[in-house]
Amino acid sequence: MKKIIFMFAVLAATTFATFAFTSQANHNETVNTEITNDDYVPVEFKDLPAETQGLLLKTFEGYEFKAIYQHNETKLLKVVVTKEEEEKTFVQIDENNFEYLFLMEKK
């Protein structure tokens, strides 16, 4: 009887240790950093400050604005523009620079 109880105790301890080590080993998995619309709210061009409007007009000269979104926390912009029926999305990475999000484009 003592051997059976001892075997169950060893089995339980081994199972518990395996789960503990497995959960610790997976903490470095890649995190999805894709920008979702939940973080951005739509804004109207006319509601943006004059300085921001000027920046957008200068940066996206020749493009037509389809949509403008503002991040809830950082207040940086996501801008969807079109030119010759090609739609592109840009995200503001700092006060004066935008980065093209080619991975998010529809094919």
N, C-alpha and C positions, 0 to 999 in steps of 0.2 A: 504494500500500500504506500509506503514511504517513497518507493521508486517512482510510482505513478504520479504522486503529488510533485515530486522533484522534477519529473519530466515536463509536467504542465507548467511549472514555474520557469523552467529554462526556455520552453517554447514561447511563453508569454513575454519573457524578457527579450528574447531574440527578435520577436515580431515588433515589439515596441522600439527597440534600438534601430531596426531596419527602417521603420517609418520616420524616426527622428533624423537619421542620417540622410535619407532620401529627400526630406523637405529642406534640409540645410543645403544640399548639393544643388538644388534648383533655384536658389535665390538670385543667381546671376543671369537668368534668362533674358533675352532681348525684350525690351519694352516697346510696344507700338506707340510711335510718336506722331501718327497721322493726325492732322488737324481736322477736327470735326466741326460741323455747324453748330453744335451745342455750345462751343466756346465763343462763337461770334454771333452778333446781332446785326440785322440789316440797318443801315443808316442811309439817309438821303444826302446826295451831294450838297444840296443847298443848306443843310444843317451843319455841315463841317465848318470849322474856322476858316477864314479867308486865306491864311497862310497854308493850311492843308489843301485847300482847293487849288491854290497856285502850284503847289508841289505836284499834285495829281495831274493837272493840266500840262505841266512841263514834262513830267516823267512819261506820261502816256499820250504824248502828242501824236495825232494821227489815228488813235484808237477811239472807239466808242465805248462808253461805260455801260456795262450790262447790269452790274450789281456791285455794291460796296458794303462791306461788313466791318464791324469794329469788335476787337477782342474785349471780352468782359473785364478782364483784369489788367492787361497791359495797355489797352487803348490803341494798340497797333492795328493797322488796316489789312483786310484781305480784299483785293480788287479783281473783279472779273471783267475783262475787256474783250472786244471783238474788233477784227480788222479783216476785211475781205472774207467774211463768213468763217474766219478761224477764231475760235474762242480760246483765251489764255487766262490763267489765274496767277496772280502775283500776291505774295505776302510781304508785308513791311517787316524788315528785320531790325531796323533801327530808325531813328528820326527821319533820315533822308534817303534810305535805300530800300529797294524792293527786290525780292527774289522770285524767280519764275518757278511755279510748281508744276513741272511737266508730268509728274507721276499721277496727278489728280485729274488730268485732262480726259475727256471722253473721246473714245476712238470711233 
